[in-house]
Amino acid sequence: MRSPWRRPGGRTRRTIQRTRPLRRAQLISPFGVGAITDFRNDEALMCAGLDAWFTAANRAPPDDLRFREERLQQRLGVQYFVRPPEFSEAEGRPRIRVPHVRFPQWHYCPRCFRMGKATLYGDQPRCDNVSCSSGRNQRRMIPVRIIAICEDGHIQDFPFRQWVGCPEQDSTLCALQFKAGRSSASLAGIKIECSRCNRVKTLAGAFDRAALAAVGTQCDAARPWLGQEFGTGACVKQLQVVQRGGSNVYFPIVASSIYIPPPEVDASEDIRRVLNNPVNWEPIKSQRVNGKVNEVIVRFLAQQQGVDAADLIKAAQTKLDREESGAVPASTEEEYRRQEHDVLKAGLMNARSELFVEPFDRNRYGWFTPYISHISLVRKLRETRVLAGLSRLMPKSSPSDDGVQPLARTRLPWLPAIEVRGEGIFIEFDRNRIEAWSSEAAPALRIRGLTDDYNMRRLSRETGRRNIDARFIMVHSFAHALIKELTFTCGYGSASLRERLYCNLEGPNLPMNGLLIYTASGDAEGTLGGLVSQAEPGRLERIVASALRRAMWCSNDPVCIESPGGGAQTSNLAACHGCILLPETSCEEGNRLLDRATLIGTIKDPRIGFFDAAPIK
């Protein structure tokens, strides 16, 4: 995007590039491909598709931005991942900019209310009215507040010409005006006028579900982030008017994975770094000799990278043998997480690895011991978060779901991703105790209505049922209560901690009843151990007891504890911002499927709570 710097009289003096900063992590969520970002100077832009990211670099991501996470690569069907480029003005630093398109295209002048339509790749429009172009610069127009989206992920400008009823066939021929807030603060106070045909209409009723269908506007399958201002017109989904900054405009589909070290993890960190670089690994893999690594090539790489040649040959052969062993990738999310669950449960005592898990004896945790079967201190971990798709209006859970839009016009061998290094606490609940509790009538009866309504909404969106039970809701609610309490003791804010749930919803013969609380905002060097230290014996049981005591009473009680349903799409019972709700970036379920009564019971029936016999009262 370029902005003209004009001399008096409107003549262009020179073109400058304005800085519009975004952090790398924000380009995965919440401002990834297809998302609208509001910048300074009343400017709204949409992140462009991946096939436009590296056009200045021959459409290939630079080598230093590539990295591998083999389990997640197999799951998503790509060859490698790419960190979003980081622009820098410093000498010798990369200057790759992430491209954006201008959307919404309709803008209006806040002074004279005249409307103008920008192009996807053009500058922010300026008002050409004489009263607005006096002085050094013409007055900038600002983007309109409303747009239209559909359930299939398409997005387009609000049809102002059709809404006001102007007979012109081209919107740019209309003399439209956007007059906001003159008579009322509601939508009825926003008037759309066409001075050419003298038609006037307010935006009252524009947010009604069938409002655009009533004026003859259908979704034309537009995808501005892919450069498609006008779509094919084949979409049959109904358009819905929303605010430009509404939370339902953009739902990124982010796949995440905890890194599980492969067998060659015994190699040094320098050797692992060489093998994990796709630029080095591809020639090793493609130029084998009789099924073995080509030692000439490996020795050359070892000399080039400054590592021991014999160690590199051994590690490369181990990695090659593992890849050719024909290991079948996990077909479901549950199978995928089971691999992580088993490692976190068993432990991995290798301080050189990027996953360092130290199991602790559960018998050292006092009153908490009967409730748990395993506790592990995750002193080091690496999480990879990948942007795999996007949806609008309603969130989707998988890139293969209907209504998920792609990130590029053509299929690319990579996806954007970031790595987070941190620490965590893994807790596995005792199987016999949790099964005995969940099989009782009181917990099952309490959450039956919640799960039925939740699955009914999923079926209405054609996303399939989920076998949610009281056990899952209890583990999820416990994770929220524990994160809330940890924020008072470990030095991290609630938005800096995340949950990862391990529950067998599909395979009852292979139970998982665990959770991982880990840092979500560690830098490239990891964290300082403030979270792990809270899981040591003598401290964790006090923190859990305090968390459960806080869950017993909410500032919104008795309304909260007696709630028949609330939260996002009424998918919670006793859960609100006064007790166990977290920032949505910390919760895997979007602050849904929560009920603190499954932890401590209700006033009328304490048997509902899993911890009813705990010394917390």
N, C-alpha and C positions, 0 to 999 in steps of 0.2 A: 504494500500500500504506500502511495506517495501523496504528499500534501503540497500543493503549490504555495509558494511564498510570493505574493503579488506586490507590485509597485502601485502607487496611487494611479487610479485610472483603470485598474484591472489587468494590466499587462504583467505577465509572469516574469519574475526576476530570476529565480532559480528554484530548483526542487530540493527539498530536504526530507530526510527520513526521520519520522518521529519514533521515539522509543515507547514500546508497549510491552513492559516486562511481564513474564509469567515464569513461575518455578517449574522445574522439570516434572515434579510429582503432579502438578496441576494439569499437565497435558495428558495424564492418564485419567485422573478424576479430580475435580469436576469439570474441567475446561478442555476436554479432549476433542477428538475429531467430531465435527457436527454440533458442537456446543456453542452457544452464543455467549460471548464475554463482553462485559461493559468495561470500557477503558475511560481514561480521563478525557476531558473536552467533549463529553456527551457523544461518545463514539461506541458503536456496537459492531463487533466483528464475529465471524464464525470460523472456527479452525477448519482448514481445508483438508482434503483427503490425503492419504499416505502417499499416493503416486505423485503428489506435487511437493513433497517435503524436500527431496534432494535433487531437484531439477538442475541446480547449478553444479552438482557433483556427479553428473552423468547418471542420475537416477539411482545410484547405488549408495547405500549408507556408508560413511567412512568406517574404516576398520576399528578405530578406537571406540566407536559407539556400539559395536556388536558384542554380544555375549550369549552364552548358552545355558539352558536349563533343560536337560534332556527329557525328564519326565513330562514337563509342561509342553515341550516341543512336540512330543508324540501325541499328547492329548489334543493340541490345537492344530496339528498338521502343518507346522512351519519348520524351517531349517535353523532359524536363529532368532534372537530378539535384538531390538535396537533401542538404546536409551535416547530419549528426545534430545535434540541438539541444544547445546548451551552457548548462547551468543555472548561474545566478550569484545570490548573495544581495546583490550590490552594488546600490545605488540606480540605477534606470533600466536595468539589465541584464535580458536575457530570463530568464524563470523557467519555461521549458517543460521538463517532466520526461518522460523516455522511459518509457513504461508497461511494467510487468512483471507476470506472473502467477505464482502460487505453485505451483511444481512441483519435486520430487515432492510430492504432497498428503499422503501418509502420513508421520506424524511419530511419535516416541516420546519418552517421558520418560527421561532418563539416570539418574534416581534410582530410580523405582519401575517402570520399563520398560513402563508402560501406553502403548498406541498410540492415536492419534487422527488423523482425516482432516480436513484443511483444505479450504476451497473455493478455486477458482482466484483469486478476487478478495478473499479474506478475510485476516485478520491471522494471524500466526504463532500456532498453537494453544498453549494453556497447560494444564498438567496440573491437573485438578480434584480430584485425590486430596487428602485432608485433610492428610496428612503433607508434601505438596509445595506447599501453598498458604498455609503459615504465614508470617508476616512481612508486609512491605510489598507484595510482588508474588508472583503465582503463578509457578511455575517454567516457563520456556519449554520446549516440546518441540523436538526437533531433527529435521531431515529424515532419512529412511532412506537407506541408502547404495546401494541397488540399484533399478534400474528395468528396463523391457523396451522394446526397439525392434525394428523390422523393416527390411528392405532397401528398402522403399518410403518410408522417412523418417518413419513414424508412431512415436509414443512414448506410453507409458502407464505407470501405476504397476504395481509388482510385485503379482500377485494373491495376497496373503497368505491370504485366506479359502480360496481353492481349494487353495492349497499345503498348508495344514494340514488341510484336509478338513472344515471346519466346515459343518454342514448348513444354517446360516442363509443365506437368499437375499440378504440385504443385509449388506455388509461392516461397516456402521456399527453393526449389532446384535450383532456379535461382540465379545467382551471379549478382544481380542488383546493380547499382550505380546511385546516385542522384547528378548530377553535376549542380549546380545553378549559374547563373549569370556570366558565363565565357566569353561569346561573346556578350551578349545583356542583357539589363535590362528587356526585355519583356519575354513572355513565350517561345519565340523561343530560348532564351538563357539558358533555363533549359533542360538539356539532360538526358534521361533515357537510361542507357546502361546495357547490359547483357554480362559480360565477358565470360560466358560459351558458348553462341551461337553467340557472336559478333554482336548482333543487337543493333542499336542505333536509338532513335527517340526523337525529342523535344516535348515539351508540347504545341506547337503552335496548336491552334484550339481545345484544350481540353475543353474549356468553351462553345463551340458551343452546341446548344440544343441537337442535335442528334449525338454528338461525340462518346459517349460510345456505342450507338446502332450500330454504324458503325464498331466497333471492336467486336461485338457479346456479349456485356455485358448487362444484364438485372438486374433489381432490384430483390434481393432475399429476401426481407422483413426482413432484419436484424434489430434487436433492441438491441444494445449493452447495453443500460442502464438496460435492463431486463436480461442480461446475455446471450442473443441470438446473438452470433457472426455471425451465419449463419441462415437465415430465412427459410421459407417454400418454397420459390421460386414461390409463387402464386401471387405476386404483378405484375400487368400489367402496372403500371405507368412507365413513362420514367425517367431514371436517369439523373440528372443534376449535373455537376461538379461545385463546389463552393469552395471558400476559407474557411479554417478552422474557421477563425474568422469573417466570413461574417455575416451581419445582417439578412440574410434570412435563416440561419442555424437553428435558434431556435426561435419560437414564443410561449411564455407561455400563456396559457389561464387562466387569473386571474379573479375570480369572487369576487366582493366586495359588502359590505353592510354597511349601516349606522345603528347602533344599535338603535332599538325602544324599550324603556323599557316596560316590561309587567306590568299587574296590581299590582303584588307584589312588585313593585318598591318602595312603601311606606315603606317597611321594611328597616332596617338599612343595611349599606354596608357590615357588617360582615355576616348578614343572607343571603344576596344575594350571597355573595361569597361561602357560604356553599351549597346553592341550585344550583349554577351554576357549581359546581364540579361534573362531572359524577360519580365519585366514591361514593359520598354521595347521589346523586339523584336516581341512579338506585335501591338501596335497598328500598328507600322510595316509589318509583313507583311500584316495583314488589311485595311488601309485604303489600298490603292494607288490610283493614278489612272492609267488607261490603261497598266497594267503597270509604272508607275514609282512611286517612293516619293512619298508625299504630303508635299510640302515644308512645308506649314503645320504638320503634326504634328511633323515632324522639327525644324523651327525652334523649336517650343514645347518639345520635349524638350531641345534644345541649350541654350535659355535656362534651363530648369529644372535641368539638370545642370551648367551652367557650362562648356560646351565650344563650340568654334567651329562655327557652323551649317553653313557651306559644307563643312568637312571631314567633318562628320557625315553630310551628305547624300551626299557622294561615297562614303564608306565603306559606308553603308547600301545604296546602289544596287549597289555591287560585291558585297556579301554576298547581296543578293536575286538578282542575276543568277547567282551561283554556285549557289545553292540550286535555282533553276529550270532549270539546265542539264541536269538529269536524270542526274546522275552516279550510277552504279549502285554501291551499297555492297558492300563485300567480302563474299562469300558464305561464305568459310572463314577459319579462323584464320590459315592460311598467307598468303592474299591480304591479309588485314588487316595482318599484320606486314610484308609486302613493302613496303607504303606507307611504313612507318617505316624499314625497311632502306634504301630508296632515298634517303630524305632524309638519314639518318645517313651514308651512304656519299658522297653528293655534297657535303654541307655546306650550311650556311645562315648566312651571315655578316651577320646583322642583330642587333645588340646590343640593340635595343628589343624584339625578339621573345621569346616565352616558350620558344622553342627556338633556342639559339645554338650551332651546330656548326661547329667550325674544323678542316678537314682538314689533316693534316700529311704531308709527303713521307716515304713509307715507306723511301726509300733512306738516311735519316738514322739508322736504328735498328740499325746494325752487323750482328751475326750473326743478328738476328731478321728482317732484311729478306727473305731468300729464302722465308720461311714465310708472309709476309703480303702482301696486295694493297692494303689501305687501313687507315689509322688516323685516327680523328677524336677531337678533344677536345670533349666536349659540356659547354660551360661553363654552360649553363642548360637545364633541361628541366622539364617539368611532367607528372607522371603522375597519372592519374585511376584510382581503384580503386572498383569498384562491387560491392555485394552483390547478386547476381542470383538466388539460390536457396539451398537447403540440402539436404543428404542425410545419411543416417545409416548406420552399419555399414560401408558401403563408399563411398569418395569417388567423386564423379562429376566429369566434366570440362566439361560444358556444361549450361546451363539447360534444354535440350531433351531431355536424356537421360531414360530411364525411371527412376523412383524419386526424381526431384527434386521437392521440395515448394515451393509458392509462399510468398511473404512476406506475402501479404494475401489476404483472402477474395475480393475483387473485383480486377479489373485496374486498376491506378492509372497515371496518366500520368508517374510518376516512380519512381526507385529511390534508396536511400541511397548516398552516395558521399563520398569525401574526395579532396582534392588534395594532392599532395606535390611540392614544388619542390626541385630539387637539381642535381646535376652527374653526369657519367659519362665512361666511356672506351669507345669503340666500336672493335672490332678485326675485320677481315675477313681470313680466311685465303686464301692463294693457291689458286685453283681447280685449276690443273693439278697442283700438288704434292699437294693433299689427295685428288684423284681418283686419282692414281697410287698413293698409299699405300693408300687404302681398297679399291682393286681387287686388291691383293695377297692371296695366300691366307692368310697368317698372321693378319692382323687379322680378316678375315671369319670364319675358323674359330674364333677365340677367342670371339667374341661370339655365334656362331650359337645355341648352347644357351641363352644368356641371353635373346635376343630371342624364340626359340620358346616358352620357358616364360612369358615376359611376355605374349605375345599369346594363349597358351592360356588364361591366367587372365582376360584381357579378354573373350575369346569366351565363357567360362563365365558371365561377368556380363552378356553381351549388350551390350557396349560397342564392339565392332568392333576390327579389327586396326589396328596402327600400323606404318608402314614404317620401323622403327628400323634403322639401319645403324651400322657402325663409325665413320663420319664424325660422326654425331650424338653418339655416346657420347664421342668424343674432344673435341669442342667443349664438351660439357657438363662433362666432367672437367677440361678446361683452365680453364673459368670458376671451378670450385670451387677449384682449386689457386691461381689468381690472387687470388681473394678472400681465401683464407687468408693469402697473403703480403702483400697490401695492408694487412691489419689491423696488421701490424708497422711499417708505414711511413707510412700516411696519416692516422692518428689516429682512424679509425672502428673500432668493434667489428664483428665478423663479422655480428651481427644487424642492423647499420645499413647493410649493403650488400646489394644484390640483383642477380640475374642476369636477363637477358632474352635468349633464344636466337633466332637467325634462321637456320633450316635448312630447306631445301626437301625435305620428306619426301614430298610428293605430286606436285609439278611438277618433274621432272628437267630440263626445258628452260630453266627460269629459276632457276639455282642461287643459293643463299644459304648462306654458310659463316661467318656472323658471330655476334658476341655483344656485349652491352652490359652493363657493370658500372656500377651507378649507386647513388647514395645513396637509402636507403629511409626515412629518418627526418628529412629536412630540414623546417624549419618553414615558415611562410608567406612568410618573406623569403628562403628558399633556404639555401645553404651557403657556405662560405668558400674553396673552391678547393683544399682539401687533397687531394682525390682526383684532380682534373684535373692537378695539378702532377706527379703520379707518372707521367703518360703522356708527358712531354716526352722528346725524344731524349737519349740518354746516361743516362737513369734507368730507362725502362721495360724496356729489354733486360736490365739488371742485375736488376730485380725478377722478370722472367720466368725468367731463369736460376736465381735463387735458389729460385723456386717449384718448378721442375722438379727441382732438387737435393733439395729436401725430399720431393718425391713419389717419389724413388728409394728411400727407406727409410722404413718405418713401424715404430713401436714394437711393433706386433703381428706383424711379419714373423718367420718365413716364413709364418705362418698366413694373414695378410692377402693377400699377393701370390699365394699358391697356392690361395686360396679358390675352390671350385667354384660359389659363390653364397651371398649373404648379404644383410643389410639388410632393408628392408620387403618382405615377400613374396618374399624371395630374388631381388630384381631388381637386385642389384649383383654385381660380381666383386671386384676388388681395391679396396675402398673401406670405410673404417671411421672411427670418430671419432678414431682416432690419426693419420689422414692427411688425407683430403679431404672428409669429411662436414661439412655446415654446419648451422646452425639451420634448421629446416624453413621458416620464414618467408622465408628468403633464397633458397630453391630452388624453381624453377617445377615441378619434377617430384617434390617431396616426398622428396628424397634417394634417388631411384631412378635407374636407368640410368646408373651410374657405373663406371668402371674406370680406375685410374691407369696400368695397364699399356699402355693405348692412347697414353699420353703418352711413357713412358720404356722400354717393353718389360718383359720379365721376365728373370730371371737366366739362364734356359735359352735364351730367344729374344728378343734385343733388337730384332729386326726388327719386332716387333709395335708398337713405339712410333713415333709420328709424328715425334718429335724425336730419333731415334736418332743423327743426325749432328751434333746441336747441341753446342757447347762447354760442357757443363755437368758433365762427369764429372771 
